[in-house]
Amino acid sequence: MAVDLHLHSVFSDGSETPQAIVDRAARAGLTAIALTDHDTLDGVTEAAAAARKAGLVFVPGAELSVQWKTGPMHLLVYYLEPGSGPLQDRLAEIQAGRVHRNEQIADRLGGLGIEVSLEEVETEASGRGVGRPHFAAVLMRKGYVASMGEAFDRYLAAGRPGYVNRERLGAADAIILARASGAVPVIAHPHTLGITAADFRAAFEHLVTVGLGGIEAYYGEYRPEMRRHLAGVCRRLGIAATGGSDFHGAYKPGLEVGSGHGDLAVPDEALDELRREVGTGPQVPRDPAR
């Protein structure tokens, strides 16, 4: 059997409700899923209830964009429960920053002569979790671009004229806050860091010392040999090798729950390894430079 530990819903930048995602997971024969919306836990309660009815194991989580020395790094944080806590409280601040960023993106697009209002984008997102994919969808619908990919390539990706950077937690700080909240932090799709193999090794080894609990080894964009290599790295470091489809529905066409682009199968053992990481890392904040 298989699991999918990287899924996005309408509560961030996915097109499907938590219930619809659970339905897809059940049809795919999965045994467990995790909801990992960006910077929010708002969909966790709905997803947990749906998974329970479907007989699926459910892991609450979120995906954070944090700052690493070479640029942004994505961090999946598992077993992070809704409510108050060291990291949960910071998520509220991050969400407020997202609102300001969206206003700036709308202003930048307007300055380029593109008539896309924030209200249109909020409607596209059903008023929840507005992000760049929703801007891209509106750009496509209004004929400014032919595809979601073109919207990012021309306007919304880092370095493009509609892109707006935002304040991020440092990677080590986010890991420490996650552990202090009883959660397990995992590096998502590490290939997006754009660093060498030696830099990967140094980054992983350093972050394990501050509480990193895993690496997303099983990912749809990876060839089988890369998946095996990253799983081996996790074994050597003594941390979990996790994985998932990174499903976003219509906002990332071609990906399916459980199977990614068709050849992904994240083993049940990934969830077992993740469970073993709960409570094993540093539980109180400490100086990440130590």
C-alpha positions in Angstrom: 0.0 0.0 0.0 1.0 3.7 -0.3 0.6 7.0 1.4 0.7 10.7 0.3 2.2 13.1 2.7 2.1 16.3 0.6 -1.3 17.6 -0.5 -2.7 21.1 -0.9 -6.4 22.2 -0.8 -8.5 25.3 -1.3 -7.3 26.5 2.0 -4.0 27.6 0.4 -3.2 27.2 -3.3 -5.0 24.0 -4.3 -8.3 23.8 -6.3 -9.9 20.9 -4.4 -11.6 20.8 -1.0 -10.2 18.6 1.8 -13.2 16.3 1.3 -12.5 15.9 -2.4 -8.8 15.2 -1.7 -9.8 12.4 0.8 -12.2 11.0 -1.9 -9.3 10.8 -4.4 -7.1 9.2 -1.8 -9.6 6.6 -1.0 -10.2 5.8 -4.7 -6.4 5.5 -5.1 -6.3 2.9 -2.3 -4.0 4.9 0.0 -3.7 4.1 3.6 -2.8 7.6 4.9 -2.6 11.2 3.9 -1.3 14.5 5.2 -2.8 17.9 4.4 0.1 20.4 4.0 -1.4 23.7 3.0 0.9 26.7 2.8 1.3 28.6 6.1 -2.1 27.5 7.4 -3.9 24.8 9.3 -7.4 26.0 8.4 -8.3 22.9 6.4 -7.0 20.4 9.0 -10.3 19.9 10.9 -12.3 19.2 7.7 -9.7 16.9 6.3 -9.3 14.9 9.5 -13.1 14.3 9.8 -13.3 13.2 6.1 -10.3 10.9 6.5 -11.7 9.4 9.6 -15.0 8.5 7.8 -13.0 7.1 4.9 -10.9 4.9 7.1 -7.6 6.7 6.3 -4.9 7.6 8.7 -4.6 11.4 8.8 -1.6 13.6 9.6 -2.1 17.3 10.2 0.5 19.6 8.7 1.6 22.7 6.8 4.2 23.7 4.3 6.3 26.8 5.1 8.6 28.8 2.9 11.7 29.5 5.0 14.9 31.3 4.4 18.1 29.3 3.8 21.5 30.8 3.0 21.1 30.1 -0.7 17.5 31.3 -0.9 14.0 30.0 0.0 13.6 26.5 1.3 10.3 24.7 1.7 9.7 22.9 5.0 6.9 20.4 5.6 5.8 20.4 9.2 3.9 17.3 10.3 1.8 16.6 13.4 1.2 20.3 13.8 -2.2 20.7 15.4 -4.5 23.7 15.1 -4.6 26.0 18.1 -2.0 28.0 19.9 1.7 27.1 20.0 5.2 28.4 19.2 4.9 27.8 15.5 1.1 28.1 15.2 1.3 31.6 16.6 3.9 32.6 14.0 1.7 31.2 11.3 -0.8 33.9 12.1 1.8 36.5 11.5 3.0 34.9 8.3 -0.6 34.9 7.0 -0.9 38.6 7.7 2.3 39.1 5.6 0.7 37.1 2.8 -2.2 39.5 2.6 0.1 42.5 2.3 2.2 40.6 -0.4 -1.0 39.9 -2.5 -1.8 43.6 -2.4 1.7 44.4 -3.7 1.5 41.8 -6.5 -1.8 43.3 -7.7 -0.2 46.8 -7.7 2.8 45.5 -9.7 0.6 43.8 -12.3 -1.4 47.0 -12.6 1.7 48.9 -13.2 2.4 46.6 -16.1 -0.9 47.5 -17.6 -2.5 44.2 -16.5 -6.1 44.7 -15.3 -6.3 42.1 -12.5 -7.9 43.3 -9.3 -7.3 41.8 -5.9 -11.1 41.2 -5.6 -11.0 39.0 -8.8 -8.1 37.0 -7.3 -9.9 36.6 -4.0 -13.0 35.3 -5.8 -10.8 32.8 -7.7 -9.6 31.6 -4.3 -13.1 31.5 -2.8 -11.8 34.0 -0.3 -9.3 31.5 1.3 -5.6 31.3 1.1 -4.9 33.7 -1.8 -1.6 33.0 -3.5 0.3 33.3 -6.7 -1.6 30.4 -8.4 -4.8 32.3 -8.0 -3.2 35.3 -9.7 -2.0 33.0 -12.5 -5.5 31.5 -13.0 -7.0 35.0 -13.3 -4.3 36.0 -15.8 -5.1 32.9 -17.9 -8.8 33.4 -17.7 -8.5 37.0 -18.9 -6.3 36.1 -21.8 -3.0 37.6 -20.6 -1.3 34.2 -20.7 -2.1 30.8 -22.3 -1.2 28.7 -19.3 -0.4 28.7 -15.6 3.2 28.0 -16.4 3.4 31.0 -18.7 1.9 33.2 -16.0 4.7 32.3 -13.6 7.4 32.4 -16.3 6.4 35.9 -17.5 5.1 37.6 -14.3 5.0 35.7 -11.0 8.1 33.6 -10.6 11.0 34.9 -8.5 12.8 37.6 -10.5 9.8 38.3 -12.8 8.1 41.8 -12.8 5.1 40.7 -10.8 7.0 38.9 -8.1 7.1 40.2 -4.5 9.4 38.8 -1.9 8.2 38.4 1.6 9.6 38.0 5.1 10.4 34.4 6.0 11.5 32.5 9.1 15.0 31.3 9.0 15.2 27.5 8.3 16.8 26.7 11.6 14.4 28.9 13.5 11.4 27.3 11.8 12.7 23.8 12.7 13.2 24.8 16.3 9.7 26.3 16.5 8.2 23.2 15.0 9.9 20.9 17.5 8.9 23.2 20.3 5.3 22.7 19.0 5.5 18.9 19.1 5.8 18.7 15.3 8.2 17.0 12.9 10.0 19.3 10.3 10.9 17.8 6.9 12.7 19.4 4.0 10.3 19.4 1.0 11.5 18.7 -2.6 15.2 19.5 -1.8 16.1 19.7 -5.5 14.5 23.2 -5.6 17.4 24.5 -3.3 19.6 24.7 -6.4 22.8 23.6 -4.6 25.5 21.1 -5.1 25.7 17.6 -3.6 28.3 18.7 -1.1 26.1 21.7 -0.1 23.2 19.3 0.3 25.2 17.2 2.6 26.3 20.1 4.7 22.8 21.6 4.9 21.2 18.3 5.9 23.9 17.6 8.6 23.6 21.0 10.1 19.8 21.1 10.2 19.6 17.6 11.8 21.5 19.1 14.7 18.8 21.6 15.3 15.9 19.1 14.9 15.3 18.3 11.3 13.2 15.1 11.2 13.2 14.1 7.6 13.7 14.8 3.9 11.1 14.4 1.2 12.8 11.5 -0.7 9.8 10.2 -2.7 8.7 13.0 -4.9 7.0 13.0 -8.3 9.6 15.1 -10.1 12.4 12.7 -9.1 13.7 9.8 -11.1 13.7 6.4 -9.2 17.4 6.6 -8.7 17.1 10.0 -7.0 14.4 8.7 -4.7 16.6 5.8 -3.7 19.6 8.1 -3.2 17.7 10.5 -0.9 16.2 7.6 1.1 19.7 6.4 1.6 20.8 9.8 2.8 17.9 9.7 5.3 19.0 6.3 6.6 22.6 7.6 7.1 21.4 10.6 8.9 18.9 8.6 11.0 15.9 10.7 9.9 12.6 9.9 8.1 12.4 9.5 4.3 9.0 10.9 3.5 7.2 11.7 0.3 4.1 12.9 -1.5 2.6 14.0 -4.8 2.5 17.8 -4.1 -1.1 17.7 -5.4 -2.6 21.1 -6.1 -5.5 20.0 -8.4 -6.0 22.3 -11.4 -3.3 24.7 -10.2 -0.6 22.0 -10.9 -2.1 20.0 -13.8 -0.8 16.5 -14.4 -0.4 15.5 -10.7 -2.7 13.0 -9.0 -3.2 12.2 -5.4 -1.0 9.2 -4.5 0.7 8.7 -7.8 2.0 12.1 -8.8 2.8 12.0 -12.5 1.9 8.3 -12.5 5.0 6.4 -11.2 5.0 7.6 -7.6 4.3 5.2 -4.7 5.3 6.4 -1.3 5.7 3.3 0.9 3.8 2.9 4.2 7.1 2.8 5.9 7.5 6.5 5.3 4.7 7.1 7.8 6.2 4.7 10.2 9.5 6.6 10.0 7.7 9.9 10.5 5.9 8.7 13.5 9.2 7.6 15.1 10.4 11.2 14.8 7.6 12.6 16.9 9.1 13.9 20.2 12.7 13.0 19.3 14.1 16.4 18.4 15.0 19.4 20.6 11.8 20.5 22.3 12.8 23.9 23.6 14.2 26.8 21.6 17.9 27.1 21.4 20.5 29.2 19.5 20.6 27.7 16.0 24.2 28.8 15.6 25.4 26.4 18.2 
